[in-house]
Every structure is written in structure tokens, then in C-alpha cells.
């Protein structure tokens, strides 16, 4: 039963090509829009920063879910938040320096979900400028899965 679930999960992951992780591409008219918008326009436009907050939240959730799944496949104890991403570095799923660089996403996700009244638009803007990290994660995971 577990092997069937794993195979189906991996097939779905490959079929969707990480659509969830690529939430900055959905809907297509928003592709790159968040990255191209000026800082001043971003912080003054509720539609922009709210879109960015939600896209970041979903994308980070996907990274954490994938991290938890891969850790479980190695029969390791569940790692939470930042530690889950760092574990992928230690397992050579991700380059260690990249895992270090993106591990702070987990804490930012907690802010987006639990401390939503304290969200700093400046930090949200900075994160939108690093959207390539999500695409790099996607490519590295797909490469690892072979």
C-alpha cells in the first residue's frame, strides 16, 4: 500500500511539474509582474502585496511539504520548519549552501500565517525578488527524483 502511494505521489509530482511551487506563474498574466513592479508601487498597492503574500505562502508550503515527504522516505524523524529544508541539504537532495540560503523561508511562512497583522511589506517585496529560488528548488527536486 505504501509503495503504491509513493509511486502515485511521485507521478503526480512529475505530472504537475510543481505547479504549486510555481504559484508565481498562476494566473499567467501575473508571471513576472511581482518581480518587475517597482518597490514604491508594490508597497502602495494592496492587490500587489496581497497577491505576493499568498503566492509566497503557497510556494513555501509546497517546499515544506516536499521536504517532509522526502525526509519521511528516508525513515528519519520528522523535521519541522527550517530544519526540514536544512535536512535536505544534509541528505544531498539540495546543495547545502542553497538549503542554508532558503531555510529562512519557513520562518517567513509562519509570519504570513500566524502573524499576518505584523507583515512587513518591505520583506514581502524582497522575497518576491528572489522568486528564482523556488524555480531552482523545483529543478533540484526533479533532478533528485530522476
Buried (B, 14 or more C-beta within 10 A) or exposed (E): EEEEEEEEEBEEBEEEEBEBBBBBBEEEEBBEEBEEBEEEEBBEBEEBBEBBBEBBBBBBBBBBEBBBBBBEEEEEEEBEBBBBBBBBBEBEBBEEEBBBBBBEBBEBBEBBEEEEEEBEBEEBBEBBEBBEBBBBBBEBBEEEEE
